[in-house]
Amino acid sequence: MLSIIFLHLIVFTLLLLFSESFSLLDPPSTKQLDRREALKAAIGFATVLLPPLSSNAISSDEQQGIGVVTDSSLGKAFRRSIVRGAQVADKLDEKWERLSDSMRDKSKCDTNTGRRLYDNGVRKDGTPIGNPGLGALCQPVELLPLDDAFAKKILDTAIKSTLLVANINEDYLLNAIQDTKDLVRPSFERSTSMVGSDGEKKKKTFNFELYSIMRSISKILEERKVGMRDFQLAWGRELVSNFAPSASRKDFISPFPEKADEFEDYDYDKNKLLDALGALSVALNNFKSGGLLSYVELSIPYDDYGSVVTIACDDYVPISAEILLSEQKRGQGPIQALVVYLFDKATITFNSDTFYIDPSTTRQTDYNPSQLLLNLNSLSKK
């Protein structure tokens, strides 16, 4: 009897661990998502709840420990259900890839955004099915070489912001960053050895620096019991001060023509939102000049009545570092910090979904994310 109770406790713990591994443990207003992981989470979470193939997990009261569970018929059934779930996810994902890539009409270009469209077909009444995907640019924009001084300023503002909110000695922070660099340097050097051009090596180095700094900052914030949002507010303020100190609503230009009912149902100050987007536009255009990204698209989709803002940054250089940081729950990058600060200043709350996208394909074997896409939704007065 005791062994059966013990088994139930172990299985319950395993279920919790699997469910937490699929859950998004970010602050309530931010989620890190990508298409494949979302699919695996949905399929995987369903499969771990499948009934066991056999209920005779333990045959003797003398059998104890985790080995008994993993070697039992229940444990084997549990593992088989996980494997089946992964296989189902892979098959569905491959079918989705083929379908969505087949619907990508490379001959069409959105006249507003200048991006390739997905041709999802039309209904009987002639209206299009679904919204066009955020595809690749019809006329690609060249990514400028990464400017060393600009890259250093981005990193320096993160360090300065940490010193402000965590109230720590600078040497303590710099030593923590150096320890992290020493820890992850071998992996970085292996990846850099496969890169040919100096420009690509410089991008790799910036990813290494940003990852090391943000990972160290995240740990220090935890030690000092300082919230990541507090750091983002301080970092965003520093970035605006450096790259968009006098920007306003006049600096924001939407790729979509404004319609009369665009802002039909909202409770925030529209002018404050436009001021925030103006400052974001100026800052991100400076990021473009510094070689951090090639193209920026800020838009308020007119069919969402002012409740959604999308931010797309193509050829985003630190995307590799940010993907790794997001997987480890170790923070985000400078663009998210800008958004948090500017929308807080505008007294607007929002939920945020972060996507790392390859705008040229959905095929998993060819998938190479290069676009950072932020979807800010449920905008409301703070």
C-alpha positions in Angstrom: 0.0 0.0 0.0 2.8 2.4 0.9 4.6 1.7 -2.3 1.5 2.5 -4.4 1.1 5.8 -2.5 4.7 6.5 -3.2 4.2 5.7 -6.9 1.3 8.1 -7.1 3.4 10.8 -5.5 6.2 10.2 -8.0 3.9 10.3 -11.0 2.2 13.4 -9.7 5.6 15.1 -9.4 6.5 14.0 -12.9 3.3 15.4 -14.3 4.0 18.7 -12.6 7.5 18.9 -13.9 6.3 18.2 -17.5 3.5 20.7 -17.3 5.9 23.3 -15.9 8.3 22.6 -18.7 5.6 23.5 -21.2 4.2 26.4 -19.3 5.5 30.0 -20.0 7.1 31.1 -16.8 7.5 34.8 -17.8 5.9 37.7 -16.0 2.1 37.9 -16.6 2.4 40.5 -19.4 5.1 38.6 -21.4 5.2 35.2 -23.1 8.0 33.7 -25.2 6.5 31.7 -28.0 7.4 30.1 -31.2 5.4 27.9 -33.6 7.1 24.6 -33.0 7.4 24.8 -29.3 3.7 25.9 -29.0 2.7 22.8 -31.0 4.9 20.5 -29.0 3.5 21.9 -25.8 -0.1 21.4 -26.8 0.5 17.9 -28.1 2.9 16.9 -25.3 0.6 18.2 -22.5 -2.2 16.1 -23.9 -0.1 12.9 -24.2 1.2 13.0 -20.6 -2.4 12.8 -19.5 -3.1 9.6 -21.4 -4.2 6.7 -19.2 -1.5 4.1 -18.5 -1.5 0.9 -20.5 -1.3 -1.1 -17.2 -2.2 -0.3 -13.7 0.1 -3.0 -12.2 3.0 -0.7 -11.7 4.5 -2.3 -8.6 4.3 -6.0 -7.9 5.9 -6.1 -4.5 5.8 -3.9 -1.4 9.6 -4.3 -1.1 10.2 -2.4 -4.4 10.9 1.2 -3.7 12.5 4.2 -5.4 12.4 6.0 -8.8 13.9 3.0 -10.6 10.9 1.0 -9.8 8.6 3.6 -11.4 10.7 4.0 -14.5 11.1 0.3 -15.0 7.5 -0.5 -14.2 4.8 -0.9 -16.8 3.3 2.4 -15.8 6.7 4.1 -16.2 7.2 2.5 -19.6 3.8 3.5 -20.7 4.4 7.1 -19.5 7.6 7.3 -21.6 5.9 5.7 -24.6 3.2 8.4 -24.5 5.8 11.1 -24.5 7.6 9.6 -27.5 4.3 9.2 -29.3 3.4 12.8 -28.5 6.7 14.0 -30.0 6.2 11.9 -33.1 2.7 13.3 -33.6 4.0 16.8 -33.1 6.7 16.2 -35.8 4.2 14.8 -38.3 1.7 17.6 -37.8 4.4 20.2 -37.9 5.8 18.8 -41.2 2.3 18.9 -42.8 1.8 22.4 -41.5 5.1 23.4 -43.1 4.2 22.0 -46.5 0.8 23.5 -46.4 1.9 27.0 -45.4 4.9 27.1 -47.7 2.7 26.0 -50.6 0.3 28.9 -49.8 3.1 31.4 -49.8 2.6 33.4 -53.0 6.0 34.7 -53.9 4.7 36.7 -56.8 2.4 38.9 -54.6 3.5 41.8 -52.4 1.6 43.8 -49.8 1.4 47.3 -51.1 1.3 48.7 -47.6 4.1 46.8 -45.9 6.2 45.7 -48.9 6.2 42.1 -47.7 5.4 38.8 -49.4 2.0 37.5 -48.7 0.5 34.1 -47.8 -2.3 33.3 -50.3 -4.8 31.6 -48.0 -7.5 31.6 -50.6 -10.9 33.3 -50.6 -14.4 32.5 -49.3 -17.5 32.1 -51.5 -18.2 35.7 -51.2 -14.8 36.7 -52.4 -13.3 37.8 -49.1 -9.8 36.6 -48.2 -9.4 33.8 -45.7 -7.2 34.9 -42.7 -4.7 37.6 -42.5 -1.5 37.6 -44.6 1.6 36.3 -42.8 4.5 38.6 -42.0 6.7 37.3 -44.8 10.0 38.4 -46.2 10.5 41.8 -47.7 9.8 42.0 -51.4 12.8 44.3 -51.8 15.3 43.2 -49.1 17.0 46.0 -47.2 20.7 45.6 -46.6 21.9 45.1 -43.0 24.7 47.6 -42.3 27.9 46.5 -40.7 27.7 46.4 -36.9 29.2 49.5 -35.4 31.5 48.7 -32.5 30.8 51.9 -30.6 27.1 51.5 -31.0 27.2 47.9 -29.8 29.2 48.9 -26.8 26.7 51.6 -25.9 23.9 49.1 -25.9 25.8 46.9 -23.5 27.0 49.8 -21.3 23.4 51.0 -20.8 22.4 47.6 -19.6 25.2 47.6 -17.1 24.5 51.1 -15.9 20.8 50.3 -15.4 21.7 47.3 -13.3 23.9 49.3 -11.0 21.0 51.8 -10.6 18.3 49.3 -9.7 20.3 46.6 -7.8 22.4 49.1 -5.8 25.6 47.0 -6.1 29.3 47.7 -6.6 30.4 47.9 -10.2 33.3 45.6 -9.7 30.9 43.0 -8.3 28.8 43.1 -11.5 31.8 43.1 -13.8 33.4 40.1 -12.0 30.0 38.3 -12.3 29.9 39.0 -16.1 33.5 37.8 -16.5 32.7 34.6 -14.7 29.8 34.0 -17.1 32.0 34.7 -20.1 34.6 32.2 -18.9 31.9 29.6 -18.4 30.3 30.0 -21.9 33.4 31.0 -23.9 34.2 27.4 -25.1 30.8 27.0 -26.8 31.1 30.5 -28.3 34.5 29.8 -29.7 33.4 26.6 -31.3 30.5 28.4 -33.1 32.8 31.2 -34.1 35.3 28.9 -35.7 32.7 28.0 -38.3 32.2 31.6 -39.3 34.3 33.0 -42.2 33.9 36.8 -42.5 34.9 39.4 -40.0 31.5 40.9 -40.1 29.9 37.6 -39.0 32.4 37.1 -36.3 31.6 40.6 -35.0 27.9 39.6 -34.8 28.7 36.4 -33.0 30.8 38.4 -30.5 28.0 40.8 -29.8 25.7 37.8 -29.2 28.3 36.4 -26.8 28.6 39.7 -25.0 24.9 40.3 -24.7 24.1 36.8 -23.6 26.9 36.9 -20.9 25.8 40.3 -19.6 22.1 39.5 -19.5 22.6 36.1 -17.9 24.7 37.7 -15.2 22.3 40.6 -14.7 19.4 38.2 -14.3 21.2 36.2 -11.6 22.1 39.4 -9.7 18.5 40.7 -9.9 17.4 37.4 -8.4 20.0 37.7 -5.6 18.9 41.2 -4.8 15.2 40.4 -5.1 14.8 43.1 -7.8 12.2 42.5 -10.5 13.2 42.1 -14.2 10.6 44.8 -15.0 12.4 47.3 -12.8 15.5 46.6 -14.7 13.7 46.9 -18.1 12.2 50.3 -17.0 15.7 51.6 -16.2 17.3 50.2 -19.3 14.5 51.5 -21.5 14.9 54.9 -20.0 18.7 54.9 -20.7 18.1 53.7 -24.3 15.6 56.5 -25.0 17.9 59.0 -23.4 20.7 57.9 -25.7 18.8 57.2 -29.0 15.5 59.1 -29.0 15.6 62.0 -26.4 13.3 64.4 -28.2 11.1 62.1 -30.3 7.3 62.5 -30.3 4.2 61.3 -32.2 5.3 63.2 -35.3 8.1 60.6 -35.7 5.7 57.7 -36.1 4.4 56.7 -39.5 2.2 53.7 -39.9 2.5 51.5 -43.0 -1.3 51.2 -43.0 -3.6 54.1 -43.9 -5.6 55.3 -40.9 -9.3 54.5 -41.0 -12.1 56.4 -39.3 -12.9 53.5 -37.0 -9.3 52.4 -36.2 -9.5 53.8 -32.7 -13.1 53.0 -32.0 -12.8 51.1 -28.7 -10.0 52.1 -26.4 -9.6 53.8 -23.1 -6.0 55.1 -23.2 -4.7 58.4 -24.5 -4.2 57.9 -28.2 -1.6 60.8 -28.4 0.5 59.2 -25.6 0.5 55.9 -27.6 1.6 57.7 -30.7 4.3 59.5 -28.7 5.6 56.1 -27.5 5.6 54.7 -31.0 7.4 57.8 -32.3 10.2 57.4 -29.7 10.3 53.7 -30.5 10.6 54.4 -34.2 13.5 56.9 -33.7 15.3 54.5 -31.4 14.9 51.5 -33.7 16.0 53.5 -36.7 19.2 54.4 -34.8 19.5 50.6 -34.1 19.3 50.2 -37.9 22.0 52.8 -38.5 24.2 51.0 -35.9 23.8 47.7 -37.8 21.7 45.9 -35.2 18.8 45.3 -37.6 18.0 46.0 -41.3 14.3 47.0 -41.3 11.7 48.1 -38.8 7.9 47.9 -39.1 5.6 49.4 -36.5 1.9 49.1 -37.1 -1.5 49.4 -35.5 -3.7 46.9 -37.4 -6.8 48.8 -38.3 -9.1 45.8 -37.8 -8.1 45.5 -34.1 -9.5 48.9 -33.2 -6.5 50.2 -31.3 -6.0 47.1 -29.1 -3.0 45.7 -30.9 0.5 47.0 -31.9 3.0 44.9 -33.9 6.7 45.5 -34.0 8.8 43.6 -36.6 12.6 43.9 -36.8 14.2 42.1 -39.7 17.7 40.7 -39.7 17.9 41.2 -35.9 21.5 40.6 -35.0 21.2 39.5 -31.3 18.4 37.1 -32.1 20.5 34.0 -31.2 21.4 35.4 -27.7 17.7 36.4 -27.1 16.4 32.9 -28.0 18.8 31.3 -25.6 18.0 33.8 -22.9 14.3 33.3 -23.3 14.7 29.5 -23.1 16.6 29.9 -19.9 14.2 32.5 -18.5 17.1 34.9 -18.2 15.6 38.1 -19.6 15.1 39.8 -22.9 16.8 42.3 -25.2 17.0 46.1 -25.6 13.8 46.3 -27.8 11.6 44.7 -25.2 13.1 47.1 -22.6 12.3 50.1 -24.8 8.7 48.9 -25.2 8.2 48.3 -21.4 9.5 51.8 -20.6 7.7 53.7 -23.3 4.4 52.1 -22.7 4.8 52.6 -18.9 5.5 56.3 -19.6 2.3 56.4 -21.7 0.3 54.8 -18.9 -0.7 51.9 -21.1 -0.8 48.3 -20.1 -0.5 45.4 -22.5 0.2 41.7 -23.0 3.1 40.8 -25.1 3.9 37.7 -27.3 7.4 37.4 -28.6 8.1 35.4 -31.8 11.3 34.5 -33.5 10.5 34.0 -37.2 12.1 32.9 -40.4 10.1 35.1 -42.8 11.3 33.1 -45.9 10.0 29.6 -44.9 8.2 27.5 -42.4 10.1 24.3 -43.2 11.7 23.1 -39.9 14.8 21.7 -41.7 15.5 25.1 -43.3 14.2 27.2 -40.4 16.7 30.0 -39.5 15.0 32.8 -37.4 16.1 36.3 -38.3 13.1 38.4 -37.5 12.0 39.5 -34.0 8.2 40.0 -33.9 6.5 41.5 -30.9 2.7 41.4 -30.7 1.4 43.8 -28.1 -2.2 43.1 -27.4 -5.0 44.0 -25.0 -3.8 47.6 -24.8 -5.6 49.5 -22.0 -5.2 52.5 -19.8 -3.0 51.8 -16.8 
